[in-house]
Amino acid sequence: MSTSTETVFTYAAPALKFGRGAATEIGYDVRGWGARRVLLVTDPGVAAAGHPERVAEGLRARDLEVVVFDRTRVEPTDASLEEAVAFARAEGPFDAVVAVGGGSSIDTAKAVALLVTNPGELMDYVNAPIGKARAPEQPVLPLVAVPTTTGTGAESTTICVMDVLALKVKTGISHAALRPRLAVVDPSLSATQPPGVLAAAGMDILCHALESYTARWYGDFAAKQPEQRVPYCGSNPIADLWSERALGLLATAFRAAVRDAREGREDSEAAEQMALAATFAGLGFGNAGVHIPHANAYPVAGRVQDFRPADYPQHEAMVPHGMAVALTAPEAFRFTFDAAPERHLRAARLLDPAAPGADGPGLLPDVVARLMRDIGIPNGLAEVGYGAGDVGALVDGALQQQRLLATAPKEVTGDDLALIIGASLEHW
C-alpha cells in the first residue's frame, strides 16, 4: 500500500513496578537479569535523604556488588555527564545501572549506560545540529530508573537532556535504546519533596500531558520507512488515553499535593496521585512527544543568569526544567489552539471542569495560568530574569530544538516563537 501520509504509529514503554515499597524489590529484578555488579547513580541531595542507600541495601541483600556515583548535577551539563561517564568507565565493568533521583540522575544514568558500551564521546550522540546524532552500535547497559520526584517522566522516555555550557543551550540525546528497562515508581520516595520542587516538577507532568495531547496527529506526518521512525511519533490513540488520565488526576491532586507539601505531610494521598499522574503522562509523551513549551524551555534554562528558585540548591542560578517549560506554556497553547480546538478545550475541561469562561482560544491558557499562580510558579519570564531584550536569543535557542518543534500541531516560525515568548514575560 502506497500513501503520502503516515499510517503507522508506534508505542513502547518500560516494564513498570508501582507502589509504596517497590524500591526495596529492585535487587530481585536486577539479579534476575544475570547482573552481578551494579552502578548506582544519584545526586548529593537525594543521597542525603537516604533513599539511594536503602536501594543499595536491597541490591546487596541479593548478593549484588554496588558502586555508587553520587555527584550527579541537578540540571545536568555536558561536563557533568562526561564526569559520570569517566567515573563509570574507570570503575567498570558493570552489568546494570540503577538511577535513584529526579530526572537529572536518570538522564545521567542514561548517558552512562550508553557510553560505557559504545565507542565515541558524548557529543557524538547528541541531537543534530548541536551534536552528530550518532546511533548506538552496541546494546546499552540495562537501566532501572527510580524517580524521587514526580514529574520528569525520565523513567519512561528515550531522552537524555543536558545543558551544553559553551553554547548556553539545552539539548539531548534521543534514541529508543535509552529507554529504561524497568521503571520503579515508589511514592514513599517522592513524598519527601519540598513544595517548590513538587510545584516545578508537577508542571512538567502537566505540560507532558498537554503537549502530547495537542501534538500533531501521527497520521498527519509524511509517510516513513521503518528505519525513519522515531520514538516521538505524534499524538495517537494509545498515548491519548494516558494523557487524559494524567490530566484527570492533576485536576484533583495538584493543588492538594503542593498544600500538603507546604504543611510537611508525608502521608499525602494527593502526592501518591501525583506519582501516578507522572507515570501516566510519561507513558503518553514518551511516545507522542512534546512540542513548543519544551522547545522554549531549553534556552530559558540554559541562559539563566541570577534566578535561584526556592527549595533548590542555592549555590548557582537555575530555572528548574518543569518551571522553564511552564513559563511559556499558556501562550504556546493560545498559539496552537486553532490547529486542534476540540483537543485544547477538552484538555482545559479535564484539568479544571469548573473553569470559568467561554470555550475559545483563551480557555486552556487561563486554566494553566491560574494553576501556576496557585502553586507558586513565577509570573512569567520576567520574574526569572528575562526581559524584552532577551527574546531574540531565546527564540534562537528554541529554533535549535527542531526535533520538538516538528511535533507541534502547526508550523512554528521564528516570528511565531517571538510572539509566544514576548507575551510570556508576564501572565497575570
N, C-alpha and C positions, 0 to 999 in steps of 0.2 A: 504494500500500500504506500502510495506516494502522496505527501501533503506538504504544504508550505509552513504549517504551524505544528507545534508540538502536540503529540497525542499521548505522551507517556510522562508520568511523574514518578518520583522515587521516594521511598520512605525508609529510614533506618534509625535505630536507637540503641543505646547500650542496654545490657542487662541491668535491671533495677532492683534494689532492695531498699524498702522504705519503712521507717518506723523507729520509735524510741528503742535504743539498744542495738540497732542494726550495725553500728560501727564496731561493736565487740565481736562480730562474727567474721570479720574480713580475713583472719588467718585461715579459717576453714576454706574460704573460696580460693584464696591465692595458693594455698598448699595443693588444692585440687587441680591447679594448672600445672603442677610439677615444679613450682618455684622452690628455691632453697635460700636465695639471697635477695633481699628487697631494699630498695632505696625509698625512704620516706621523705617527702618534700613538704615543707611548711614554712611559715614566717615567724619572726620573733614574737609578735603579739599573740598569735594563736598558740605558739609553744608555751608562752607564759600562762595561758589559760588552762594548760594541762591536757588538752584534747589529743595532741599527737602522741604524747607518752602513753595515754590509755590505749590508743590504737596500736602502738608499738608493743605494748604488753600482750595484747591479744595475738599479735603476729608471733611473738616469741613463744607464747604458750603452745603454738603449733609447730615449734622447733624450726622457725624461720630466723635467719640472721638478718638483723635490721641495721642499716646505716642511715643516719638522719642528716639531711641538709635543711637547716633552719634559717637560712639567710635570704629567703625569697623577699623581693621588694614589693611593697604594696604599689600597684600600678607598675608592672614590670617594664624595663627598658631593654634595648638590645644588649647593653652592657651587663645588666643583672642576669639575663638569660644566658649570656656567654659564660658568666661566672658559674652558674649552676651546671651548665654542660661540662665545663672544665673539671669541676669537682667530681661529677659522675664518671667522666672518662678516667680520671685518676684513681678513683676508689673502686671502680668496677672490676670485673663484670657483675651485672645484676640480671636477675631473671624477671623482675617485675618492678613497677614503680607504684607507690601509693601516695596520693596527694591529699593532704589534710589542711583545709583552709578555704579562703574565698577564691574568687576567680583568678586572682594573681598566683596563688600556689598551684592551682590546677593547670593554668596556662604554662607556668614554668615547667611543671612536670611533663606536659605535652612536648615541649621543646626538647627536654632531656630524653624522653622516650624515643623521639625521632632521631636525635643526633648521636646517641650512643650506639646506634645500629646502622647508621647511614653515613656515607662519606660526605665531605664538604663542611662548610661553615653555615652559621645561622642565616646570613643574608642570601645564601644560595636558594633558600626555601621560602623566603618572604615574598608576599604577593607582588607581582609586577604592577606598576613600573618601578617601585622602590627597590625590590629585590628581583631575583631571577626566576621565581616561581617554579623551582625545580621540584619534580615529584619524587617521593621516596622510592628507592630502588630495592630496599630490603624491608622486611616486616619490622614495625616498631615494637618496642617492649610493651607488653600488656600493662594497662594502666587502670588502677582503681581510683576513682575520684570521690572524695568525701567532703562535700561542701559544709562549711561552718557559717556561711552567710546565706540568706535566702534572696536570690536574685540573679546572679550572673548567668545561670544556665550552663556554665562551662562543663559541668559533669555530663551534659548530653550532646555537646556540639563538636564540630570538627575544626574549630577555630582556636588559634593561639594568638593573643593580642599583645602588642608591645608598643612602647614609645621608641622611635628612632631618634636618639638625642641630637645627632648632628643636624637633622632635618626638621626638628621640632614638630614631628607629625606622628600620629598613632597609626599603626598598620598591623599586619599579622601574617600568619601562615594559615592557609586553608586547604585541607585535604582530608578525604574520608578516613585515611589511616590514623588521624589524630583523635578520632572519637574514642573515649574511654571504653574499655571492655566491660567495666562494671561501674555503675553509679550507686553509691550508698548514701542515702539521704536519711539522716538521723536527727529529728527535730530537737532532741535534747542537746545537740551541739550548737545549733543556731539560736536556741532560746536565750543565750547569754549575750546576744548582740546589743550594743548600746543603741539608743534611739536614732542617732544621726546616721549610723551605718545601716540600720534597718530601713530608714526612710529612703536613703540613696539607693541601696540595693533593691528595695521594693519597686522603685521607679524603673529599674532595669527590667523587672518582671513585667510591669505594666507595658512598657514600650516593646518588649519582646512579643507580647500577645497582640498588641495593637498593630505593630508594624508587619508581623507575619500575616495577620488577618486582612490587612489592607494592601498587602503586597500584590504585585502583578500576578494575575491568574496564570497558572502554569501553561494552559493552552493558548495563551496569547504570545508566548515566545516563539521564535523561529524554530522549526524542526531541527533536532540534533541527532547526530550519530551517537552510539553508546559511549564511545570514548570522549565525547564532548560534554557529557552531562556532569554537572557539579552538584555538591550537596544542597546548595540553595536553589531549589527548582521553582520557587514561586508558590503562592497560596494554592492549596489543593484540599480535597475533601477530608483527608485524614488530619492534616495539620490544623484545619479549621476547628475540628472537634476539640483539640487540646487548647487552642487559643480561647475559644468561647468558654470552656470550663474554667480556665485560669481567670478570665475577666469576671465571671460569676463569683469566684472565691474572693477576689480582690474587692469586690463591691461590699462585702460584709466584713472582711478581715483586716484590710489595710489600716484604716484609721484606728481600729481597736488594737491592733498589734503595736503600733507606734505608741499609743497611750499606755499600754501595758509595759512597754519597754521603759518609758519615762518613769513609771511607778516601780520599776525594778522587779516585775513579776516574771519568774522563770517557769511558771506552770501555765503560761498563757495558751489557751486553746486557739486564739487568733494567730499566734506565732506559728503553731503547728499547721494551721490552714495556709499561712504564707509559704511554708516549706512545700506544701502540696501544690500551691499555685505556681511556685517557681519551677517545680518539676514538670508540671503540665505545660507551662509556657516554653520551657526548654525543649520538650519533646515536639512542640509545634514549630518554633522558629528555627530549631536545628535542622529542619528540612525545608520549610518555606522560605526562610531568610528574613532579613530586616532591611530597612532602606534609609530614608533621609535623616531621621533623628540620629541614628547610629553613625552615618557618614559625617554629620556635623560634629558629633561628639569627639571624634578623633582629634581634630585640631583644637577644639575647645579645651580638651585635657592636655594636649601636647604643648600648647603655647601659654599655659598659665604662668602668671608672674608672682603674685603675692597672696593669693587666696589660700586660707587654711581652714578647712571645714571642721566643725565640731565633731568630737568623738573619733577623729582620725589622728594618726601621728602628726605632731605639730612641728617637726624639725625641718620640714620642707613644704613648699607650696604644692597644692594639688587640687584638681577637681575630680572627685571620685567618678568612676565610669558611669554609674547609674544616674548620678546628678547631671553629668555632662550630656547624657542622652536626653534627659528630661527638659533641659533648658530651652531647646528649640522645638520640642515635640508639639506643643499646641499650634504653633504657626505652620509646622510641617503638615499637620493633619488638616488645617484650613486649606492649604495649597492642594492636597491630594483629594479633597472631597469630591470634586466633580468627576474624577475617574471612576469612583465606585460609591455613589451617595448612599445606597442601601447598606453597604458594609459599615460605613462610618456612623450612620445613625444607629444601626443595631449594636455596634460596639459601645456607643455612648449610653444606650439604654441598658445594656448588660452591666456596665460599670457603675451606673447611677440610675436605677429605674425611675426615681422620682425627680430627675434633673429638670429644673425649670427651663423654659424657653421653647421656642418653636423648632421643629425639625428643619435644619438648614446647615450651612457650612460652619456656623459658629458653635453648634451644639457640642461636638466632641472636644474642640479646643477649650470651651468653657468648663466642661466636666473635668478635663485633665488639669487645668489651671487651678480650679477650686481644690482639688485633691492636693496638688503641690503646696498650696498655701496652708492647708490644714495640717500637713505633716512636717512643715518646716523646710521645704526646699526653697532655695533662693528665688527671688522675684526676677528672674531673667539674667541675661549675660552681664548686665551692668553690675549686678551685685557680686559677681565673682571676678570683676576687674576689667571687663572689656567695654570699649566704647565704640562710637560710630567709626572712628578711625581704624579700628581693628577688623572691620567687616571684610575688607578685601583679602586680608591674609587668611581669615577663617574660611572664606569661600575657596581660596586656592587649596587649602588643606583638604576641604571636603571633596573637591573635584578629583583629588587623587584616589578617592575611595570608589572607583568605578564598579568594582565588584558588588558593592552595596547599592549604589545608585541605579544599577541595572535592574534591581528588583523593585524599584519604585513603580507604582501603578501608572505613571505617566512620565514622559520625558522631563528631565530636570536639567536646566541650563545654569550657567554661572549667574546670570541675571536673576533667575528664579531663586537660587540659593541666597543671593544678596538680599532679596526682599524678605525671605524667611528669617535669615539671621538678623537683619536690621530690625525687623518687627519683634524679635525675641529679646531685645535689650531690656524690656520691661513688660510684664504680663498683667499686672493689676495695680 
